[in-house]
Every structure is written in structure tokens, then in C-alpha cells.
Amino acid sequence: MRRSITPVLLTFFLLAGCDGAGLLTPSGAHNAVSAPERHPILFVHGWNSDGSVWKTMIANFKADGWTDAQLANWSYKTSQSNAATADEIRFKVDSIIAATGATKVDVITHSMGGLSSRYYSKNLGGDARIDAWVSLGGPNHGTTSAYGCVQTSCIEMRPGSKFLTSLNSTDETPGTPRYATWWSTCDLVIDPDDSVPLSGATNTLTACLGHSEFLTDATTYAQVRDWVHR
């Protein structure tokens, strides 16, 4: 005996639609929210260091879907002024955007790398080029460790230096980038510990990590990855 389709059921079929396999699909099934854009990432190392310190983190980003073209690290002369390094960052960012076609980049920094990149954001137009900015153990308000060296960059890292006073004046997180910092009470290089957090940033206190452990800690990596990819 054939079953007839009631008017109510027929209306349901017409409103819901039917795909080629005969399965009902919501009329708005193709309006899914798109995934966040993966911006290229520029990694900026700290004082007396080089680009090789990012080896573990870059490998993690590759495993999570970023391509070689989207991951850029380089080495710079760490004794020079952070303003000079900021100019190098400007050139690097422009080159990355030209090569990838991206509209913005994410910047992940360790230690002193946070100062030059923030100078770039504040004074060299970087705020229009950066989507997410990250400082891992950065001496954003100075560190007493810098009294132990005499290079220009070290003098700029001393608490109350002319460079830091200017950098932190008016607005510590200028423009439209999303700023975030990670800091640890076990970081013996940054003294005081709470030099890292910035007004206007998302500031995360980590587990007991040494200064270099920010670069390899799995939990910190996952949080940084989620921060830049949102």
C-alpha cells in the first residue's frame, strides 16, 4: 500500500531541501564560518642570540599547518640600538608581505626582540602591518641584568632608560595589533619578573620557566599558536 505525503511533510521537504543522495540538508549548510587566516610569522630573537633559537617553535608551527614561506627567522647584530633593529624588521616585514601576498604578519619575539619590534609598531608604521604581536620573557620595562653589559642595546634595556621611557610613553600597546606577553617568576634574566606585562596587552603568567624555556615549552607554544591564529 503506497503512503501519501501529507501537506505538512511536503512543506518540510520543500523548505529543507534534498541533496543528490536523498539526505535532507539545512538550507544554510553552505554558510559555514571560514577558518582564521594564517598570517606569515616573523620571529625576532633576543640579545646575544641568533635565529637558530626558534628551531623547536618553527618545527611546531610547521606540524600545525604553517608553510616554510610563512615562517621567517633571521639573525641581527644584537649590540646595536633597538631602533636600528626595528628598521631591519620594517624591511623584513615588507619583504614577507611582498613575497607571500599577505596583508599582515604576526610577530613572535623572545627577550630583547620585543623592544625593537614594538618600536617598529609604534614609530615605523608597523601597527598597520602587524596582526598579532607576542613577547616571551621580554624586558618591556627593563631588567637589572642589563647593568652587566655595556652595548647600546643593553643600556636601552636598563630600567628607566631613555629608550624604554620613550617606548612606554603614552601607550604601551599602540595601534590595532593584538598584543600578548608571557612571563615567569622563575625567569632569572628578567628582573623584576613583572617587567614583562604591558598595559593593554593580554598578559599570561606561565609555569616555572627559565628564560630560554619559553622557546621550547609545549604549553606556551600551544597558547601562542592559538593567540596568533584567531
C-alpha positions in Angstrom: 0.0 0.0 0.0 1.5 3.4 -1.0 1.9 6.0 1.6 0.9 9.5 0.7 2.9 12.6 1.7 0.9 14.8 4.0 0.9 18.6 3.3 2.9 19.2 6.4 5.6 16.7 5.5 5.7 18.0 1.9 6.3 21.5 3.2 9.2 20.2 5.3 10.8 18.7 2.3 10.5 21.9 0.3 11.9 24.1 3.0 14.7 21.8 4.0 15.8 20.8 0.5 17.3 17.5 -0.5 20.8 16.7 -1.7 21.8 14.3 -4.5 22.0 11.3 -2.1 18.5 11.9 -0.9 19.6 13.3 2.5 18.0 16.3 4.0 20.4 19.3 4.4 19.6 22.6 6.0 19.1 25.5 3.6 22.1 27.4 5.2 24.5 24.5 5.2 27.0 26.3 2.9 27.2 29.4 5.1 29.8 27.9 7.5 32.2 30.4 9.2 35.6 30.4 7.4 38.8 29.4 9.3 41.1 32.2 10.6 43.7 33.4 8.1 47.2 32.0 8.7 49.4 35.1 8.6 53.1 34.8 8.0 55.2 34.9 11.2 58.3 36.8 11.8 60.4 35.6 14.7 62.7 38.1 16.5 65.4 36.7 18.8 66.9 38.4 21.8 70.3 39.8 22.9 73.5 37.8 22.3 71.5 35.2 20.4 70.5 34.3 16.8 67.7 33.0 14.7 68.5 29.3 15.4 66.8 29.6 18.8 63.4 29.3 17.0 64.1 25.8 15.7 61.7 24.0 18.0 58.9 26.5 17.7 59.2 26.7 13.9 59.0 22.9 13.7 55.9 23.0 15.8 54.2 25.6 13.6 55.1 23.5 10.5 53.5 20.5 12.2 50.4 22.6 12.8 50.0 23.6 9.1 52.2 26.7 8.6 54.4 26.5 5.5 58.1 27.4 5.1 57.1 30.6 3.3 55.0 31.6 6.3 57.8 31.2 8.9 60.7 33.7 8.8 63.5 34.0 11.2 66.8 35.8 10.8 69.8 37.0 12.8 70.7 40.6 13.5 73.5 42.4 15.4 72.3 42.4 18.9 74.7 45.0 20.2 73.2 47.8 18.0 70.4 50.1 19.0 66.9 48.5 19.1 65.8 51.4 16.9 68.3 50.1 14.2 67.0 46.6 14.6 63.4 48.0 14.2 64.4 49.3 10.8 65.6 45.9 9.8 62.3 44.5 11.0 60.5 47.0 8.8 62.4 45.8 5.8 61.8 42.1 6.7 58.1 42.6 7.1 57.8 44.5 3.8 59.7 41.6 2.1 57.5 39.0 3.7 54.3 40.7 2.6 55.6 41.2 -0.9 56.7 37.6 -1.2 53.5 36.0 0.3 50.8 38.4 -0.7 49.6 38.6 2.9 48.1 41.8 4.2 49.6 41.5 7.7 52.1 39.4 9.6 52.3 38.1 13.2 55.4 38.8 15.2 56.7 36.5 17.9 59.6 37.7 20.0 61.9 36.5 22.7 63.6 38.7 25.3 65.0 41.9 23.8 63.3 41.1 20.5 60.2 42.6 22.0 61.7 46.0 22.2 62.8 46.5 18.6 59.6 45.1 17.3 57.4 47.3 19.5 59.5 50.3 18.4 58.7 49.2 14.8 55.0 49.0 15.7 55.0 52.4 17.4 57.3 54.5 15.3 57.8 53.0 11.9 54.3 52.2 10.8 54.3 48.6 12.0 51.0 48.9 13.7 49.3 48.8 10.3 51.3 45.7 9.3 51.1 43.5 12.4 48.0 41.5 13.4 49.3 39.7 16.5 52.4 40.6 18.5 53.9 38.2 21.1 56.6 38.9 23.8 58.1 35.9 25.5 60.1 36.9 28.5 60.6 40.5 27.2 62.3 43.2 29.3 59.5 45.6 28.4 60.1 47.7 31.5 63.8 47.0 31.8 65.9 44.4 33.6 68.7 44.8 36.1 70.6 42.1 34.1 71.4 44.8 31.6 73.7 46.5 34.0 76.1 43.7 33.3 76.8 44.7 29.7 77.7 47.9 28.0 76.5 47.7 24.4 74.0 50.2 23.2 71.2 47.7 23.3 72.0 46.7 26.9 71.9 50.3 28.0 68.5 50.6 26.4 67.3 47.6 28.4 68.2 49.1 31.8 65.2 50.1 34.0 64.3 53.8 33.4 66.5 54.1 30.3 65.7 56.9 27.9 64.8 54.3 25.2 62.3 52.5 27.4 60.8 55.7 28.8 60.0 56.8 25.3 58.8 53.4 24.1 56.4 53.1 27.0 55.1 56.6 27.0 51.5 57.5 26.1 50.5 53.9 25.0 52.4 50.7 25.7 50.4 48.8 23.0 49.8 51.3 20.2 47.6 50.9 17.2 45.5 47.9 16.2 47.7 44.9 16.7 46.7 42.3 19.3 49.5 42.4 21.9 50.2 39.5 24.3 53.0 38.7 26.7 54.2 35.5 28.6 56.2 35.8 31.8 57.5 33.6 34.6 58.5 34.2 38.2 61.4 31.7 37.6 63.0 33.8 34.8 66.3 34.9 36.3 67.3 37.0 33.3 64.3 39.4 33.6 64.5 41.3 37.0 62.0 42.3 38.2 59.8 39.4 36.9 56.8 41.6 36.3 58.8 43.8 33.8 57.2 41.8 31.0 53.4 42.5 31.2 52.2 45.5 29.2 49.3 47.8 29.8 46.7 47.0 27.1 48.1 43.5 26.4 46.9 40.0 27.3 49.5 39.0 29.9 50.0 35.3 30.8 51.9 34.1 33.8 53.4 30.7 32.9 54.6 27.8 35.0 58.1 28.0 36.4 60.1 28.5 33.2 63.6 29.7 32.8 64.4 32.5 30.3 65.2 30.1 27.4 62.4 27.6 28.2 59.8 29.9 26.7 61.2 28.8 23.3 60.6 25.1 23.8 57.8 24.8 26.4 54.8 22.9 24.8 52.1 24.7 26.8 53.5 28.1 26.0 53.7 27.2 22.3 50.1 26.0 22.2 48.9 29.2 23.8 51.0 31.4 21.4 49.8 29.4 18.4 46.2 29.9 19.4 46.8 33.5 20.1 48.2 34.3 16.6 45.7 32.0 14.8 42.3 33.5 15.8 
